[in-house]
Amino acid sequence: MQLTKTIRVLLAIALAPVLAAADNPALAPPVLSAADSPALAPVLAAAETSAVPVAQAEPVRRGARDGRRTMRRLPANLGHSTVGVWNGDNLVPFLVGGVAAGSASFLDDDVRNSVDANQLGWGSTFETGGGPIYSTIFVAGMFTAGRLAHGSRFRAMTYDMLDAAIVNFAYSEVIKVTVGRERPNGQDNKSFPSGHTSNAFALAAVAQEHYGWKIGVPSYLLAGLMGASRVNQDKHWLSDVVAGAAVGTIVGRTVVRVNGRPLQPGSGQVTLSVSPIVARHARGLQMSVAF
């Protein structure tokens, strides 16, 4: 115990001049310069040269860290997202969606008869809100807000919403025309899949991928109500809605995955190449587009 006290006293005595110099500049040790000691001039000059400069913070312009999510790259991103739907990552959603839609087709008549018997009529609100006009206004408004916002996550989400809405519309329309299924009310032959439903699930998938299930759960619930409203309004069969949900979810997930990839040198540039085809019984031109 006595030894410890002695050590403390010795440390206090040794540090006293240092602490006094820190509090009183007059007691601080002198700073050597080349004029005071010519012999130290080379050493002092080398020390000044090797000093690490303080980095000047440069202002980051809005959108500089968006990576792929820029207006200039939007056409290329749409192309990548369209092709990216056929990536192996979507094999399980494709299979699950196909099985679910096929299974739901056995319930189409029963569900429609049940809805007709109840005559709820509550789906008109969702039909209007999820229609082409209001849906376009919503997506365009979100995209504009994202371009003006400073939050990187919100900015990226709204960009992906626009991307997903366009890609989903293209796929839904192609499938509708190809399948040519008649609507339950006989309006036309564009029943399969439900475009309202696929668009709602595409936007919900984008929101969930960016913000997690806290936003994803209510988004998917609203998308599910959108699908149910289409059955309630006798505009779609149950299997149309299930297929639309699968298509929209796949497109939304794909867009976020594709647009979230690291930016590669030269990306965003579209190149067209043309080469001749010379075969034994065929002549022609082969065109390929890289983006």
Buried (B, 14 or more C-beta within 10 A) or exposed (E): EEEEEEEEEEEEEEEEEEEEEEEEEEEEEEEEEBEEEEEEEEEBEEEEEEEEEEEEEEEEEEBEEBBBBBEEBBEBBBBBBBEBBEEEEBEEBBEEBEEBBEEBBEBBEEBBEEBEEEEEEEBEEBBEBBEEEEBEEBBBEBBEEBBEBEEEEBBBBBBBBBBBBBBBBBBBEEBBEEBEBEBBEEEEEBBBBBBBBBBBBBBBBBBBBBBEEEBBEEBBEBBBBBBBBBBBBBBBBBBBBBBBBBBBBBBBBBBBBBBBEEEEEEBBEEEEEEEEEEEEEEEEEEEEEEB
